[in-house]
Amino acid sequence: MVNPIKVFQDDDSGAVTVDWVVLSAAVIGMGLVALKPIAFSTESATSKVSADVSSVPVGFENQ
C-alpha cells in the first residue's frame, strides 16, 4: 500500500503556481514603484500646461 503522506510530500504540481504568483507580484510591485514618480511629474506638467493655455487669449478679444 502507498503511504499517502509520502505521495503528498512528493507531489510538486502546485509549486509552479506559487512561483508564478510570487514572480507576478514582484513585477507588479516594481511597476508601481516605477510609475509613482512618473505620475507625479505628469501631474505637475499638466498643471503648467493648463496655466499656459488659460493665459492665451482666444477669439476676437485682441482686435
C-alpha positions, -999 to 999 in steps of 0.1 A, spaced: 0 0 0 12 35 -9 18 58 20 -4 89 15 19 112 34 48 102 11 26 108 -20 16 142 -8 52 151 0 64 141 -34 37 159 -53 51 193 -65 25 202 -91 14 233 -73 49 247 -68 50 262 -103 18 281 -95 33 296 -63 64 306 -82 43 324 -108 23 342 -82 54 355 -64 70 365 -97 39 383 -109 36 401 -76 72 412 -79 67 425 -114 36 444 -104 53 459 -74 83 471 -95 59 486 -120 41 505 -93 74 518 -79 84 530 -113 50 545 -120 48 567 -89 75 593 -99 61 594 -135 26 601 -123 36 630 -100 58 646 -127 30 643 -152 6 660 -128 29 689 -124 35 692 -161 -3 692 -169 -7 720 -143 19 741 -161 3 734 -195 -31 743 -181 -18 776 -168 -1 785 -200 -32 776 -221 -56 795 -199 -34 827 -202 -36 827 -240 -64 849 -254 -89 832 -277 -112 847 -303 -116 883 -313 -105 899 -280 -73 913 -293 -88 931 -323 
